[in-house]
Amino acid sequence: MPEGSIIGWKKCQNGVIVKLRIPEEAKRSHAFGRKCRAEFADVIEIIGADVAISQHDYKTEYRVGQRETPDSFDENWMEECAPGIHFFISRIEAENY
């Protein structure tokens, strides 16, 4: 993955899209596909709602200005569906997920 902070895109319930900033200091990984994971992320923008709710656990809320940190982060890059904030590099990939 690129060095420095990067922008990531996440699809939440009801097709709501979240624009994330993955800070330089956040651990991150990706397996063999295009889905990535981060140790934590800052919510920059929410498109389609005021609050975005995770499609995965149906309870994690994403709010603009908030730093979202999962309960844990799996550093094994080969595990795509493991603990972490899941995101895509492009908005279109998140929208099509």
C-alpha positions as CSV (number, residue, x, y, z in Angstrom):
1,M,0.0,0.0,0.0
2,P,1.2,3.6,-0.6
3,E,3.0,5.4,2.2
4,G,1.6,8.5,3.8
5,S,-2.1,9.2,4.4
6,I,-4.5,7.8,1.8
7,I,-8.2,8.2,1.0
8,G,-10.4,5.2,1.3
9,W,-14.1,4.6,0.5
10,K,-16.5,2.4,2.4
11,K,-20.0,1.2,1.6
12,C,-22.4,1.1,4.6
13,Q,-26.1,0.2,5.0
14,N,-28.6,1.5,2.5
15,G,-25.8,2.3,0.0
16,V,-24.4,5.1,2.1
17,I,-20.8,5.9,1.1
18,V,-18.1,7.0,3.6
19,K,-15.0,8.8,2.6
20,L,-12.2,8.0,5.0
21,R,-8.7,9.3,5.5
22,I,-6.4,6.5,6.5
23,P,-3.6,8.2,8.5
24,E,0.0,7.5,7.8
25,E,0.5,5.9,11.3
26,A,-2.5,3.5,10.8
27,K,-1.5,-0.1,10.1
28,R,-3.1,-1.3,6.8
29,S,-3.2,-4.3,4.6
30,H,-4.8,-5.9,1.6
31,A,-4.9,-9.5,0.5
32,F,-5.4,-10.6,-3.1
33,G,-8.4,-8.6,-4.0
34,R,-9.1,-4.9,-4.0
35,K,-10.6,-4.7,-0.5
36,C,-8.2,-3.2,2.1
37,R,-8.2,-2.9,5.9
38,A,-6.9,-0.3,8.3
39,E,-6.2,-0.2,12.0
40,F,-8.2,3.0,12.2
41,A,-9.6,5.8,10.0
42,D,-10.9,9.3,10.1
43,V,-14.3,10.0,8.6
44,I,-14.1,12.9,6.2
45,E,-17.4,12.8,4.4
46,I,-20.7,10.8,4.4
47,I,-22.6,10.6,1.1
48,G,-26.3,9.8,1.4
49,A,-27.0,10.3,5.1
50,D,-25.9,12.2,8.2
51,V,-24.7,9.0,9.9
52,A,-23.5,5.8,8.2
53,I,-24.1,2.4,9.8
54,S,-21.8,-0.6,9.1
55,Q,-23.2,-3.4,6.8
56,H,-21.0,-5.9,8.7
57,D,-22.1,-5.5,12.4
58,Y,-25.1,-3.3,11.9
59,K,-24.1,-1.1,14.8
60,T,-20.8,0.7,14.1
61,E,-21.6,4.3,13.3
62,Y,-19.5,6.6,11.1
63,R,-19.8,10.3,11.7
64,V,-17.9,13.2,10.0
65,G,-15.0,14.3,12.1
66,Q,-14.9,11.0,14.1
67,R,-11.9,8.6,14.2
68,E,-13.3,5.1,13.9
69,T,-11.2,2.3,15.6
70,P,-12.3,-1.3,15.5
71,D,-12.0,-3.6,18.5
72,S,-8.9,-5.2,17.0
73,F,-6.8,-5.3,13.9
74,D,-5.4,-8.5,12.3
75,E,-1.9,-7.8,10.8
76,N,-2.0,-10.9,8.6
77,W,-2.2,-9.4,5.2
78,M,-3.4,-12.6,3.6
79,E,-6.7,-12.5,5.6
80,E,-9.0,-10.2,3.6
81,C,-12.0,-10.6,5.9
82,A,-10.4,-10.0,9.2
83,P,-10.7,-7.4,12.0
84,G,-10.1,-3.8,10.9
85,I,-11.8,-0.9,9.0
86,H,-12.6,-2.3,5.6
87,F,-12.3,0.1,2.6
88,F,-11.6,0.4,-1.1
89,I,-9.1,2.7,-2.8
90,S,-11.7,4.0,-5.3
91,R,-15.3,5.3,-4.7
92,I,-16.7,3.3,-7.6
93,E,-15.4,0.0,-6.0
94,A,-17.1,0.9,-2.7
95,E,-20.4,1.8,-4.6
96,N,-20.3,-1.5,-6.5
97,Y,-19.6,-3.7,-3.4
